[in-house]
C-alpha cells in the first residue's frame, strides 16, 4: 500500500524497541518502552505559509528521526506494517 502524506505530514516506520538493557537484562514485551526513533517512509510537499510560499519539510525519505512521545496517528497497513503519520513539527531531531 502506497501512502502519500499531505501538506507537512510525514509517514514514519518506528524502529524496534530494545530487547535488552545495557546490563544485559532481557525485557518482556510489557516492560518495553514505546520507541521514539523511526525511519522516514514518505514526506508531504510542505506547509503553505501566509505569504503564499511553500515551506518544504526538513526531513527526507530514509532519514532516522526522533519524534515526540504520544504524537501522531498509528496505522496498520494490509501488508502488516505499523506506521505513524505525524506532523513535521512533532519531529524533534534527525539522527546522524
C-alpha positions as a printed NumPy array, in Angstrom:
array([[ 0.   ,  0.   ,  0.   ],
       [ 1.443,  3.367, -1.021],
       [ 0.758,  6.231,  1.353],
       [ 1.426,  9.803,  0.277],
       [ 1.044, 12.304,  3.129],
       [-0.478, 15.736,  2.544],
       [ 0.943, 19.16 ,  3.435],
       [ 3.638, 18.914,  6.122],
       [ 2.742, 15.402,  7.298],
       [ 5.396, 12.648,  7.469],
       [ 4.955,  8.859,  7.481],
       [ 7.315,  7.057,  9.889],
       [ 8.149,  3.41 , 10.468],
       [ 9.069,  3.009, 14.164],
       [12.353,  1.259, 14.885],
       [12.212, -1.85 , 17.056],
       [12.37 , -1.387, 20.834],
       [15.436, -2.692, 22.61 ],
       [15.197, -6.346, 23.66 ],
       [17.85 , -5.999, 26.389],
       [19.07 , -3.336, 28.749],
       [22.684, -2.157, 28.587],
       [23.373, -4.505, 31.513],
       [22.108, -7.497, 29.506],
       [18.707, -7.973, 31.163],
       [16.113, -9.277, 28.686],
       [12.918, -7.195, 28.737],
       [ 9.474, -8.77 , 28.349],
       [ 7.074, -7.108, 25.883],
       [ 5.11 , -5.478, 28.705],
       [ 8.225, -3.701, 30.05 ],
       [ 9.43 , -2.321, 26.726],
       [ 9.025,  1.4  , 26.357],
       [ 7.446,  2.658, 23.163],
       [10.3  ,  3.709, 20.841],
       [10.64 ,  7.336, 19.801],
       [13.025,  6.567, 16.947],
       [11.755,  5.953, 13.435],
       [12.689,  5.91 ,  9.775],
       [11.012,  8.356,  7.404],
       [ 8.984,  6.432,  4.784],
       [ 7.173,  9.298,  2.986],
       [ 7.057, 13.092,  3.176],
       [ 4.387, 15.605,  2.158],
       [ 5.126, 18.647, -0.022],
       [ 5.307, 21.11 ,  2.857],
       [ 3.383, 23.828,  4.67 ],
       [ 1.812, 26.769,  2.843],
       [ 2.851, 29.977,  4.592],
       [ 0.676, 33.09 ,  4.914],
       [ 2.949, 34.743,  2.326],
       [ 1.871, 32.114, -0.233],
       [ 5.271, 30.417, -0.285],
       [ 5.652, 26.688,  0.261],
       [ 7.944, 25.744,  3.159],
       [ 9.281, 22.233,  2.389],
       [ 9.583, 19.605,  5.119],
       [13.104, 19.428,  6.584],
       [13.398, 15.616,  6.582],
       [13.65 , 13.26 ,  3.624],
       [12.808,  9.614,  2.986],
       [15.364,  7.339,  4.659],
       [16.257,  9.744,  7.5  ],
       [16.28 ,  8.316, 11.034],
       [14.474, 10.691, 13.388],
       [13.353, 11.213, 16.995],
       [ 9.746, 12.266, 17.495],
       [ 7.624, 13.471, 20.399],
       [ 6.132, 10.781, 22.585],
       [ 2.401, 10.099, 22.122],
       [ 2.168, 12.137, 18.908],
       [ 0.833, 11.151, 15.518],
       [-1.685,  8.614, 14.295],
       [-0.756,  4.925, 14.3  ],
       [-1.939,  2.822, 11.367],
       [-1.501, -0.795, 10.291],
       [-1.216, -1.485,  6.569],
       [-2.611, -4.501,  4.722],
       [ 0.997, -5.728,  4.49 ],
       [ 1.234, -5.826,  8.289],
       [ 3.482, -2.761,  8.627],
       [ 2.971, -0.492, 11.616],
       [ 3.32 ,  3.155, 10.588],
       [ 2.826,  6.552, 12.216],
       [ 1.573,  9.645, 10.386],
       [ 2.884, 12.694, 12.182],
       [ 3.133, 16.449, 11.651],
       [ 6.634, 17.649, 10.824],
       [ 6.522, 19.9  , 13.92 ],
       [ 6.479, 16.758, 16.105],
       [ 9.826, 15.575, 14.729],
       [12.43 , 16.878, 17.147],
       [15.744, 15.651, 15.684],
       [17.459, 13.815, 12.845],
       [19.801, 11.018, 13.95 ],
       [23.128, 11.119, 12.106]])
